[in-house]
Amino acid sequence: MIKLTTREHEVIALIAQGLSNKLVGDKLGLAEGTVKFHLRNISKKYKTRSRVVCAVRWALDGQRRSETAPEKDMTQTKSLGQR
């Protein structure tokens, strides 16, 4: 799986929602050029030039991560009301 920085995750998550670079920048408090910079880095990591392919691969990576993550054993967890 591809390792992205926290900011790259934030950018590609908004791109995956269909936001433009300008809107991503507005939401994250970044200049549009900075969003493009992060998107270029993401594109290099995913070895594609398409923002759509980046978003799809990012989503699929997230799906794979959640499928392979160990499940938390909730039977051992006490609720706040139980002591």
N, C-alpha and C positions, 0 to 999 in steps of 0.2 A: 504494500500500500504506500501511497505517496505521502510524504511528510510535508505539511503546510504550516506556515506560521499562524499564530492566532489571527493576525490581521488578514492574511490570505484567506483563512476560513471565513472571516466576516465578510470579505469582499465577494467571494464566490457564492456564499449563501444568498446574498442579495441578488447577484447575477442570476442564480438559479431560480429566483422568484420573478425574473423577467425585468428587473430594473435596469435602466440605462446607466452608463458610467457616471453621468451627471447626477442622477438620483442616488446612486450608491455613495458618491462623494458627499452629497447633501446629508444623507442619513448618518454617515460616519464622521462627518466634519473634516473631510479630506478634499483636496483639490482634484478636479477631474484627471489631471495629469498623474497624480499619485495613484489614483484608482487604476489607470492604464498601466502604470509601472507594476503594480501588484498583479494585475491580470496577465501581463507579459511573463512575469515570474511563474505564475501558475501554469500558463501555457507551456513554458519550457519544461516544467516538472511533469506535465501530462503528455508532453511531446506532441502537441497539436497546436494549430493556430486558430481554432474555432472556439469561441466563448461558449457555444452551446455544448460542444463535446466536452469541454472542461467541466461545465456544470453537471452534465450527465455522469461523467466519470467520478466527480466529487460525490455526487449523490449515491452512486453505486458503492464507492469506498466506504461511505458512512453506513450503508446498509450492511456491508460485509463486516464492518467493525462491530455493529450491534449484534449481529448473529454469532460472532465469535467471542464476545465479551462474557466473562463469567457472570452467572446470575447470582444476585444477592439472596442469601438465605434469610427470608423474612420471618421464619418461624422462631428465630432466636431473638428477634427485635421486640422490645417491650414498647407498648404505646405510652404516651404521656400519662394517661389516666391509670395505668397499672403499675403498681410499685410493690 
